Amino acid sequence: MGKYLNDFVVGEEYISPSRTITETDVVMFAAMTGDYNEIHTSTEFAKGNHFRQRVVHGLLCLAISHGLLFRLGLLEGTALAFLAVEEWRFKAPIFIGDTIVAKFKVLANKPSSKDPQRGALRLLTQVVKQDGTIAQEGVQTIMMKAH
């Protein structure tokens, strides 16, 4: 069982297991979303961009960061709904073959004024590459069970 809203302490930090971004990830995300932009899908096209290689979809890495949060087990059986992503910034490119972790810091655990059995957990989320570069960051808010 995961942690309840009341169990999270403002300032607590968590680091997820690592995950290497693969060619398959990019191909499947492009197929699922219809985003076949050549910056993601064409090696030849990407040779002419600033990075000289394909860039992984930013939204793919945002989605993976959310999955990495769930791999920590903190929300197992206690998360009720995903409420918001705020102030999300794409700060550095992620490439196929990069390994990322997600870092989470508890910003707030606010009980609901309407229902004492739930509330909102706000997490600063950072997607960090193997070299320590923060590639993405923002705030995720999750509705949680309270006790």
C-alpha positions in Angstrom: 0.0 0.0 0.0 1.2 3.5 -0.8 1.4 6.5 1.4 -1.6 8.5 2.3 -1.7 12.3 1.8 -1.1 12.9 5.5 2.0 10.7 5.4 3.9 13.0 3.0 6.1 15.6 4.6 6.8 18.9 2.8 10.4 18.9 1.7 10.7 15.1 1.4 12.5 14.0 -1.7 12.4 10.8 -3.7 14.5 9.5 -6.7 13.0 6.9 -9.0 14.8 3.9 -10.6 16.5 4.8 -13.8 15.1 4.2 -17.3 16.9 4.2 -20.7 15.0 5.8 -23.5 14.9 3.5 -26.5 14.2 3.6 -30.2 11.1 1.5 -29.5 9.8 4.1 -27.0 10.1 6.8 -29.7 8.5 4.7 -32.4 5.6 3.6 -30.2 5.0 7.1 -28.9 5.0 8.5 -32.5 2.5 5.8 -33.5 0.2 6.4 -30.5 0.1 10.2 -30.8 0.5 10.6 -34.5 3.5 12.9 -33.9 5.9 11.8 -36.6 7.8 15.1 -36.7 11.1 14.4 -38.4 13.1 15.8 -35.6 12.0 12.6 -33.7 11.7 10.1 -36.5 14.3 10.8 -39.3 18.0 10.3 -38.7 18.9 12.1 -42.0 16.6 15.1 -41.2 18.0 15.3 -37.7 21.6 15.5 -38.9 20.8 19.1 -40.0 19.4 20.2 -36.7 21.3 22.0 -33.9 21.8 18.7 -32.0 22.9 16.6 -35.1 20.7 13.7 -33.9 17.0 12.9 -33.2 15.4 14.3 -30.1 13.0 12.3 -28.0 9.5 13.7 -27.8 9.3 16.0 -24.8 5.8 14.7 -23.9 7.1 11.1 -24.0 9.6 11.9 -21.2 6.9 13.7 -19.2 4.8 10.6 -19.4 7.7 8.4 -18.5 8.4 10.6 -15.4 4.9 9.9 -14.2 5.4 6.2 -14.7 8.7 6.4 -12.7 6.8 8.0 -9.9 4.5 5.0 -9.7 7.4 2.7 -9.7 8.4 4.1 -6.3 5.2 2.5 -4.9 4.4 5.7 -3.0 1.0 6.0 -4.6 0.0 2.4 -4.8 -3.7 2.2 -3.9 -3.8 5.7 -2.5 -3.7 7.9 -5.6 -7.2 8.9 -6.8 -6.6 11.1 -9.9 -4.0 13.1 -11.7 -5.1 16.7 -11.4 -2.5 19.0 -13.0 0.8 19.6 -14.6 2.0 23.2 -14.1 4.9 25.3 -15.1 6.4 22.4 -17.1 9.7 23.4 -18.7 11.7 21.5 -21.3 15.2 22.6 -20.4 17.5 20.3 -22.3 17.1 17.6 -25.0 16.8 13.9 -24.3 18.2 11.6 -26.9 17.7 7.9 -27.7 20.0 6.0 -25.5 19.9 8.6 -22.6 19.1 7.2 -19.2 16.9 9.3 -17.0 15.6 9.3 -13.4 12.8 11.3 -12.0 13.3 13.3 -8.8 10.3 14.4 -6.7 10.1 16.9 -3.9 6.9 17.3 -1.8 5.8 20.9 -2.1 2.4 20.6 -0.4 -0.1 18.1 1.0 -3.3 20.0 1.2 -6.5 18.3 2.6 -9.7 18.9 0.7 -12.1 21.4 2.3 -15.0 19.4 0.9 -14.0 15.8 1.7 -11.6 15.0 4.6 -10.9 11.6 3.0 -8.9 13.2 0.2 -6.6 16.0 -0.8 -4.0 17.3 -3.2 -0.3 16.3 -3.2 1.9 18.8 -5.1 5.3 17.5 -6.3 8.2 19.3 -7.9 9.2 16.8 -10.6 12.5 16.8 -12.4 13.6 14.6 -15.2 17.4 14.2 -14.8 19.8 12.7 -17.4 22.7 10.4 -16.7 25.1 13.3 -16.6 23.1 15.2 -14.0 21.4 17.6 -16.5 17.9 18.6 -15.5 16.1 18.0 -18.8 12.6 18.8 -17.7 10.9 20.1 -14.6 7.5 21.2 -13.3 4.9 20.6 -10.7 2.5 17.6 -10.7 -0.6 17.6 -8.6 -2.3 14.3 -7.6 -5.5 13.7 -5.7 -4.7 11.4 -2.9 -6.6 9.4 -0.2 -6.2 10.9 3.3 -6.7 9.2 6.7 
